[in-house]
Amino acid sequence: KKRVRILHYGDSQLEEDRMTFIIRDTLQSMFGGDGQGMMPARTHNTFSMAGGASGSFTRYMIFAPDKRCGNSKYGPFGDFVRVYGSVRLNYRQSKRTDVKRRYFNEVTVVAGNITGKGLAVTLGDSTIRFDAGDSLVRAVFSVPDNSDKVSLSVSGNGDVYGVLMDTKTGVAVDNIPMRGCSGTIFTAMNPDLMRSYYEQENVRLIFLQYGGNSVPVIHNTKHVSNYCNTIRKQINYIQGLAPKAKIVFIGPSDMYSRSRPMIPHLVDSLICTANSCGAAYWDIYGAMGGKYSMSKWVSKGLAASDYIHFSTKGSKIMASNIANSFKLYYEYYLWRKENEE
């Protein structure tokens, strides 16, 4: 009877929605809901949706040192476009035939840090205006139930954090990839903007899929301890901003283990770190076979020749493992509840 939102933060393993879309499809098939969730306010393509942008804007990212904006107001996704004039945004269903078609009946533009004479968002014949201010704002539009494309414009001066394409009820899942990120940037993001999004959008589950980008610089137990202490701070920070949300930390995969001997120790330490914070841990490293397993995944075409990233096929397999574990434990929960009664 209402919408529940899930956020999937992660590194480049999440780009193009190539893991998140499996989790989204699975949970929406179980609990209802449809739509892509968040799309950036810029040109961006996923397996399900394609987006284009034109006009006067600049992109900023907290996870790219050369693209930072000089303050902490990155919004809930760590990535935004700063509008100074007029921007046209167009999103449409992907032409791929091997993915589920996505439909939505509500479009929400998430913005903030509005300056000057304000910001106006227009979709069709409807325009929603916002005065200058620092707080996060949401322009919400109802669209026909079978919508699979939308065109809108944003004019004025302000930061647009993303465009949400959801149904009014069921599960919504946001895909938030951060290339090169190790998941250590959340404490540098503005807490008011993040808290506002988590509360207004009823965020109840947050995936943090990180660790792979830290592996090349971890050479001893002290490095492992330092990274885990930083991750603990990130989890605690997010828990303080989203007290209703559960957190699942999804750890790193195997890489070329002979040159990355600290991966097993890192994984064990991350499990302890997540659990000590009251978060769950999902072990990609163990699920793919543990030490030296990346070589087998590469040889079967399930991972790239860099021995780091999954291929499209491999991403689907691993994401299906994650999603199916939720199905398994939900069925166990129902069984246990029935037998307790």
N, C-alpha and C positions, 0 to 999 in steps of 0.2 A: 504493500500500500504506500510505500515511499521508496526513495532511492538511497542506496548505500554505495559509497564510493571507495574504491581501492586505488592506491597509488603504487606504481612500480618504478622506483628509482633504480638506476644502474649505470653501468659503463657502456662501452661500445657493443657489448654482446646484445644489447637491447635495440640497437639501431634498426630502423625500418619496421619496428613493432614485431620483429621476427620471433621473439619468445612470448611477449606479452599477449599477442593475439590468440595464442592457444589457451592461455589461462583465462582470458576474457571469454572466449567461446565456451569453454567448459563451465565456468561459473554462471554465465548467463543462461546456458541450457538447463542448469540445475535450479536457478532461483529467479529467472526472468531478467528482463532488461535487454537493451540492444544499443547500437550506436558505437562510435569510435572512441568516445571519451575526449580527452584533450588533444587538440592539434595546435601546433605553434602558429603564431600570427605572421607567418612568412611562408615562402615556398618550401614545401616539405612533402615527402611521399612515404607511404607505408604500404604494406601488403593490401590493406583494405581501402585506404583513402589516398587521394592525391590533392595537394593544396598548392595554390599559387598566390603571390602577392605582388602588387605594383604600387608605386607611390613614394612618398617621402618618409623614410624610416631608417633607423640604424639598429642592428642587433647587438645585444650585450649578453655575456655569459659569465657566471661566476667561476665555472670550471675551466675557463681558457684565459690564462694570464694576460694575453694581448687583447682580450675582448671585454675587459671588466669596465664597469661604469664609474668607479670611484666612490661608491657608497654601498650599503647593504641591501638596497631595495630591489632585489632580483625577483621577488614574488615567490610563489610556492614551487616553481619549476626550475629555479636557478637560471632562467633564460627568458628574455623578453625582447620586444621591439619597441623602440622609442619613436613615437609618431610626432612629426612636426609638419603638419599640413593635412594631407589626405592620403589614405591608404585603402586600396581595394583588395578584398580577400575572397578567394573562390575555392571551394572544396567540393569534391565529387567522388563518387564511388569509383574505386579502381576497376579497370577493365579486365583484371585477372579473373580467370574462371575457376581457379583452384582454391579460392577462399570464400568464406561465407559472406553473402551480401549483408550490408549493415544499413539499418534504417533508424531514424531518430524522429522525435516529435518536439524536441526542445533544444534551442541553441543559446548558449550563454557566453558572452564575451567578458573575460576577467581582466580588469585594468586597475591602475592606481598611479600614484605620484603625478597627479594631474596638475598642470600649471596653466598660466595665462588665462584665457577666456573659457577654459574648460575643454571637455571632450564630448563628442556626439557619435553615437553608434546607430547606423541605419540598416535595417533589413526590410526590404520591400517598401511598404508605405509607412512603416513604423520607425520612429526615431526616439532614442532615449538619450537624454543629456545629463552630464555630470559637471558640477562646478569644481573649481580647483580645490585640491586637498590631497593629503598624504595617504589616506586610508584605501583599502582595497574595495573596489566596487564591482557589481555584476549587472550587466545588461542582459535580461532574460527575455527571449522571444519564443512563443509557441509557433510551431510549424505543422503542416499536415503529417499524419501518422506514418505515411509511407515515404517520407523524405529521405533521399540518399545524396542530395547535393544542396549547397547553399551558397549564396553570394551576398556579401555585406560590405559596408564601408565604414571606416573610422576616420573622423576628422577632428582637428584641434591639436592639443599638446598633452601628451601623457604616455605612460608605459602600458602596453598591452601584453599581458602575461600568457594568454592562450585563449582558444575558442573551444568550448565544450559542445559536443554533439551527442546527446543522450536521449533516453526515454525518461518519462517522469517518474517511473517506478522501476524496481529491479536493481541489478548490479551495473555500475559504471566503473570502468577501469582506465586509468590514465597511464600512458606509456611515456617515461621520462628518461631518455638516454643522455648520458653525459660522457662524451668521448674523452678518454685519458684520465678520468676522475677515479680516485680511490675511496670516495665516500667520506672525505674528511672536511667537507666544505659547509655542512649544514649550520654549524655554530656561527658562521660568518654571514648567514642570511637573516634578514629582518624578521624578528619574532612576531611582530604585530601582523604583518602581511600573511605569514604562514599560518598563524593561529586562526586568523579570520577565515582563510580558505578552508582549513580543516573543519572548523565549526559550521560554516555556512553550507558546505557540501557534504556534511555527515560522513566524513572520512573515518572508516572503522577498521581498515587494514592497510598496512604500509609494508611493501617489500623493499629491502635495501640489498641490492645485488652488487657487491663490491669485493675487492681484494686482489683481483687479477693484476691491476696496474701497480700494486704495491710490491708484487713478487720480485721484480727485477732489482729492487733496491733493498731487499731484505736478505742479509747475509749471515746473521747470527741471532741468538736468542734475545739479545737486547733489542735488536730491530723489531723482532716479533712483539715483544712486550710494549715497545713504544707505539707501534701501530694499533695494537689491541686497546691500549689505554685511550688512544684518540677515538677509536670506534666506540668505546664505551661512552665517551662524552657526547658523541653524535646521537647515539640511541637515547641517552638520558635527556638530551635537549629536545628531541622530537617527542618523547613521551610527555614532557612538560607542556608542549604546545598542543598535543593531540591526546589527551588523557583517555578518551574513549576508544582509541585505535590500538589494535594489537600490531606487533611488529614481528616480521619474519626476516631474518638476515640470511641471504643466499650467498654462500661463500664462493671462492674461486675454484676454477676447474684445475685439473692437472695441466701442466705445460710440458716442456721437454725436461723431464724430471732430473736427468743426469746433470744438467746445468742449473737446476733450481732445487737444491737439496733441502731447503727449509720449508717447502710446501706442506709436507705432512704435519710438521710442528705448528705451522701457521694455522692450518685448518683446525687442529685440536684446540689451539688457544682461542681461536675465534668462536668455536662452539662454547667453550667455557665462558667467554666474555658475553656472548649474546644471552646465554641462559642465566648468568648472574644478574643481568639487567631485567630479567623477566620477559625476554624475547625468545622466540623460537629460532632454530637454525635449520636450514635445508642444505644438505651436503652434496653439491654437484661433484666434488672430487671423489667422494665415495661412490656416488651413483654411477659414474662413468667407468669405475674399476680401480680407482686409487693410483698408486705409484706406477709410472710408465704407461698408463692407459691411453694417454694422448696419442702415442704412436699408432695404436690400434685404430683409434678414431680417424686419424689422418689417412691410414692405409685403406679404410673402408669408405672414404669420401664423406665422412661425418664431421670433419674439421679441416680448416685451411692449412696450407703448407707452412704458415708461420707458427704452427703448433700452439696457437693461443686461442683463436676464434673458431667457434663452431661454424660449419657450413649451414646453408638453409635447412637441409635435411637433418643435420645434427641438432640444430636449434629446436626444430619441431619435436624431435625425440625427447630432448631434455626437458623442454617446456611441458610436454605431455606427461612426463614422469612427475613433475611438480604438481600439475593440475590433478593427475590421477591420485596423488597422495591426499589431496584435499577431499576428493570423492570418497576414498577409502575411510578416512578418519571421520568424515561426516556420517557415513553409513554406520560406522562403529558407534558414534555418538547416539544415533537414533536407536540402534539395537540396545545399547546400554540404558538409555532412557526408558525404553519400552519394558525392559526386564526389571528395572528398579521399581516400576509401577506395579 
